[in-house]
Every structure is written in structure tokens, then in C-alpha cells.
């Protein structure tokens, strides 16, 4: 990650499982494993809000994106 990149993930940017830095940010913010994240994306798509709701952590996206 570059120093000028935001430390929090963008709740409007789709989650890309091929982007290791983004996956790390999202799994930490949602307190989820890589496997849980992949399953959620498979079920509801790659939008962070939908993934957070699926994982039962809808507030995490709003809290982490501020």
C-alpha cells in the first residue's frame, strides 16, 4: 500500500478478491476471514455494504469508512 492511499476501504468500491491489500482491509474492518469474505461475495456480490449485511456486520462499513 502506498503511503498516500486511504487506510479504510471505500464502501462504494466493489471488493476485488485478487487485491490482497483491499482484502486485508475489508476482512479486518468486517472481522471476517478470507473464506467468509469469499463466500459472502459469492452469495451477494462484491459491494461492501451487501457483504457486510450478509455477514451480519452492517455497521462495520459505515464505521470503517469515516
N, C-alpha and C positions, 0 to 999 in steps of 0.2 A: 504494500500500500504506500502511495506517495504521501509525504507529509501534508500536502495541501488537500488531500481527499477527506471528505467528512468521515467522522468516526461512526456515525449512525447510518443505518441503511435508509434508503428513500422508500417510504411506504407506497409510492406510486410507481416505482420501477419494478418490473417483473423479476422474480428471483431466478437466477441462472445457476443451476447446479454445477455447471462447468467452471464457474468463477469461484475459486477457493476462498478468496478474501471475502466476497459477498456471503457465501455460505457460512463462513465463520461468524460474521457479524449477525446474520439472521438467526443462526442456531443459538448464539449467546443471548440475543435480545429476546427470543421466544423460549429460552430454556428448553431447547429440544435437541435431540440427537440428529445426526445427518440422516439416519434411516427414517426417523419420524418426519423430518422435513421432506424427504423424497416421497414418502407415502402421501403426505398432505398435498404436495404438488400434483401427484398422480390423480388424486381424488377431486381436487377443487381448482386446479390450475396454479399458475405461478404468481398471482397477485398477492402481495404480502398480507393485505387485510383478510382476504379469504383464507389464506393459510393459517393466520393467527386465530381466526374464528374456529376453523376446523380443529385446531389443536387446543381449543378452549382457553386461549390467552388473547382475547381481542384488545385488551388494554395495553398489552405489551407494544404493539405497533405505535400507538399514539404516544406512549411514554417515551419510547426509544427514539422517535423521530423528532422530538423537540430539541 
